[in-house]
Amino acid sequence: MKTIGLFYGSTYGMTETVAQKIKSAFTNFQVDLYNVKDTPRETPGKYDYLIFGTSAWGIGEMQDDWERWIYALENIDFSKKKVALFGLGDQVMYPESFVDGLGTLYCRLPDKSVVVGEWPVEGYKYYFSLADKDGKFVGLVLDENNQPDKTDKRIKKWVAQLEKEFV
Ligand SMILES: Cc1cc2nc3c(=O)[nH]c(=O)nc-3n(C[C@H](O)[C@H](O)[C@H](O)COP(=O)(O)O)c2cc1C
């Protein structure tokens, strides 16, 4: 079975819980989970399939551990890899910087041509998001603060999409 390396940063544990749900939703891939705060920087290089997840902490900010760890990606050859992204945010409290962490994570990827798993913006209400690129989110967007009831269904749909796009 092919293996995905899933790397996340999480302050209150919401992104961590979601990462575990994403892992459980895959049927055709094994998923190894890594919290970036205690993961060696060369670890992503071992995987052909990668998922990166972060929460949002203010205008353009990724989760703190990602802010310190993002430099790890600069030394990785992405040319033969596929990468999918997901982000958590709060569209009611932060509608002008909704899931900005996800948008910044995308911006900081050295090679954006390897990104799959884009996600529709319909079903969310916000004024501005760095993760909204040409009317699509650059990855799965989840709002555990305001739409926790939608999370499981969104994960199921996104994972089914990735099972096809990770080839
Ligand atoms: C001080 C603070 C700032 C935040 N800033 C943003 C923000 O700018 N945009 C956003 O979408 N969510 C923002 N959030 C919401 C978090 O990203 C959200 O609650 C997330 O689920 C936390 O996940 P974690 O526990 O895995 O870190 C903020 C939360 C706090 C407490």
The ligand as an SDF file (V2000), in Angstrom:
LIG
                    3D

 31 33  0  0  0  0  0  0  0  0999 V2000
   -5.7000   34.5850   18.8730 C   0  0  0  0  0  0  0  0  0  0  0  0
   -6.3430   33.8100   17.7350 C   0  0  0  0  0  0  0  0  0  0  0  0
   -6.1930   34.2860   16.4320 C   0  0  0  0  0  0  0  0  0  0  0  0
   -6.8080   33.6070   15.3650 C   0  0  0  0  0  0  0  0  0  0  0  0
   -6.6970   34.1260   14.1020 N   0  0  0  0  0  0  0  0  0  0  0  0
   -7.3930   33.5480   13.0800 C   0  0  0  0  0  0  0  0  0  0  0  0
   -7.3880   34.1250   11.7770 C   0  0  0  0  0  0  0  0  0  0  0  0
   -6.7840   35.1600   11.5070 O   0  0  0  0  0  0  0  0  0  0  0  0
   -8.0910   33.4970   10.7960 N   0  0  0  0  0  0  0  0  0  0  0  0
   -8.8250   32.3740   11.0300 C   0  0  0  0  0  0  0  0  0  0  0  0
   -9.4610   31.8620   10.1050 O   0  0  0  0  0  0  0  0  0  0  0  0
   -8.8470   31.7990   12.2610 N   0  0  0  0  0  0  0  0  0  0  0  0
   -8.1520   32.3490   13.2910 C   0  0  0  0  0  0  0  0  0  0  0  0
   -8.1720   31.7730   14.5500 N   0  0  0  0  0  0  0  0  0  0  0  0
   -8.9620   30.5230   14.7480 C   0  0  0  0  0  0  0  0  0  0  0  0
   -8.0950   29.2480   14.7910 C   0  0  0  0  0  0  0  0  0  0  0  0
   -7.3340   29.1150   13.6040 O   0  0  0  0  0  0  0  0  0  0  0  0
   -9.0450   28.0470   14.9330 C   0  0  0  0  0  0  0  0  0  0  0  0
   -9.6970   28.0880   16.1860 O   0  0  0  0  0  0  0  0  0  0  0  0
   -8.3640   26.6920   14.7630 C   0  0  0  0  0  0  0  0  0  0  0  0
   -9.3640   25.6950   14.7390 O   0  0  0  0  0  0  0  0  0  0  0  0
   -7.3470   26.3610   15.8760 C   0  0  0  0  0  0  0  0  0  0  0  0
   -6.7450   25.1160   15.5690 O   0  0  0  0  0  0  0  0  0  0  0  0
   -5.5510   24.4730   16.4220 P   0  0  0  0  0  0  0  0  0  0  0  0
   -6.0720   24.1980   17.8000 O   0  0  0  0  0  0  0  0  0  0  0  0
   -5.2220   23.1940   15.7250 O   0  0  0  0  0  0  0  0  0  0  0  0
   -4.3980   25.4210   16.4120 O   0  0  0  0  0  0  0  0  0  0  0  0
   -7.5790   32.4320   15.6140 C   0  0  0  0  0  0  0  0  0  0  0  0
   -7.7100   31.9610   16.9350 C   0  0  0  0  0  0  0  0  0  0  0  0
   -7.1210   32.6500   17.9870 C   0  0  0  0  0  0  0  0  0  0  0  0
   -7.3300   32.1200   19.3850 C   0  0  0  0  0  0  0  0  0  0  0  0
  1  2  1  0
  2  3  1  0
  2 30  2  0
  3  4  2  0
  4  5  1  0
  4 28  1  0
  5  6  2  0
  6  7  1  0
  6 13  1  0
  7  8  2  0
  7  9  1  0
  9 10  1  0
 10 11  2  0
 10 12  1  0
 12 13  2  0
 13 14  1  0
 14 15  1  0
 14 28  1  0
 15 16  1  0
 16 17  1  0
 16 18  1  0
 18 19  1  0
 18 20  1  0
 20 21  1  0
 20 22  1  0
 22 23  1  0
 23 24  1  0
 24 25  2  0
 24 26  1  0
 24 27  1  0
 28 29  2  0
 29 30  1  0
 30 31  1  0
M  END
$$$$
